[in-house]
Amino acid sequence: MAQRAAQIAGHLKKQGLLQGQVAIITGAAQGIGAEAARLFAEEGARVVISDIDAKKSQETADGINAAGGAALAVPGDLLSEDYIKELVRRAAEFGNGKIHIIVNNAGFTWDGVIHKITDKQWDTMLNLHAKAPFQLLRAAAPYFRVADGEPRNIVNISSTSGVHGNAGQANYAVAKAGVVGLTKTVAKEWGPKYGVRANTIAFGHILTRLTQAKEKGAFVQGPDGQKIALGIPGMTEAAAGADVYNDVPLRRAGTATEAASAILALASPLSSYITGQTIMVTGGRNM
Ligand SMILES: NC(=O)c1ccc[n+]([C@@H]2O[C@H](COP(=O)([O-])OP(=O)(O)OC[C@H]3O[C@@H](n4cnc5c(N)ncnc54)[C@H](O)[C@@H]3O)[C@@H](O)[C@H]2O)c1
């Protein structure tokens, strides 16, 4: 009985939902993107790891390749269009002339209240969360605007901040709201003739470096090489255990694996009639 159950579990896990497909996942060196890369590879996709962190990108790709998957690290800064063009060129080479999936996931937050936010903070968020996804789609257009009968899919990552707004995040909220419009537009432009699907996922609180305690000292490199601190001030385990999830029906944060599973679900053929949608992956918060 146990053996039969294990057989079924193994069978269910290896459906090969993305067999033969080539995926670019941005921000895939760690966090949600790295989990998506791992899950995509498990389902048979060849995965291109795009991230500004070269060391972690390589480690993620190495881990996938060591486990029998196929991954290529193409590190670089998505704030540079030259890098975006190089990313598409290398991905198409890796995919023998094809790219099937783009997950626009890279990002970070650079918070400030409206009366204090600088133009640099504003532009960086808009450039990274809205302009870079647009530039990546434009560069990859020749691989998506093709009618070869194979699936093509875009998953853009937004946030509850983009859907509902969030005090202290005007720059991030505008950029993440912009992604919703970009998704719907590309769904309408590339859907009719080429069957391209495009969807947005707006995450709530997912446990990654972005949402850990700011006091842990994580940072990301800004556009001028400056260090931008990441995390939420005071988000200690004690605080998390107290009341921060009171407005979440599931009363907890999501894991990176749960977040990435939603990306896989949308990119897979199981979602073949879903396009232009914004899926809230929030544990029910704000419904
Ligand atoms: N964690 C959450 O609660 C949460 C909630 C809502 C939305 N999101 C969004 O989910 C996405 C993934 O975030 P995460 O939580 O996994 O964070 P993360 O920090 O673990 O991963 C983000 C990755 O993006 C990369 N990146 C940042 N700037 C880059 C640049 N200029 N060029 C290339 N790569 C760059 C980072 O190096 C990092 O590896 C982001 O778009 C984020 O805004 C996260």
The ligand as an ORCA input file, in Angstrom:
! r2SCAN-3c Opt
* xyz 0 1
  N       8.481     38.572     -0.499
  C       7.322     39.180     -0.531
  O       6.587     39.223      0.468
  C       6.821     39.820     -1.787
  C       5.545     40.397     -1.773
  C       5.063     40.993     -2.931
  C       5.820     41.001     -4.079
  N       7.076     40.454     -4.065
  C       7.850     40.519     -5.296
  O       8.333     39.231     -5.592
  C       9.530     39.351     -6.377
  C      10.616     38.445     -5.794
  O      10.986     38.931     -4.517
  P      11.582     38.003     -3.332
  O      10.703     38.225     -2.166
  O      11.839     36.622     -3.824
  O      12.945     38.792     -3.018
  P      14.483     38.319     -3.038
  O      15.257     39.488     -2.556
  O      14.624     37.032     -2.286
  O      14.768     38.032     -4.575
  C      14.743     39.055     -5.531
  C      15.894     38.873     -6.505
  O      15.882     39.944     -7.456
  C      17.229     40.272     -7.756
  N      17.371     41.635     -8.264
  C      17.167     42.792     -7.595
  N      17.505     43.844     -8.347
  C      17.930     43.344     -9.558
  C      18.416     43.935    -10.744
  N      18.578     45.258    -10.857
  N      18.752     43.134    -11.771
  C      18.636     41.790    -11.660
  N      18.201     41.166    -10.527
  C      17.838     41.943     -9.488
  C      17.930     40.128     -6.405
  O      19.341     39.998     -6.557
  C      17.264     38.902     -5.817
  O      17.993     37.725     -6.085
  C       9.875     40.840     -6.394
  O       9.429     41.426     -7.591
  C       9.087     41.391     -5.227
  O       8.809     42.771     -5.374
  C       7.579     39.858     -2.957
*
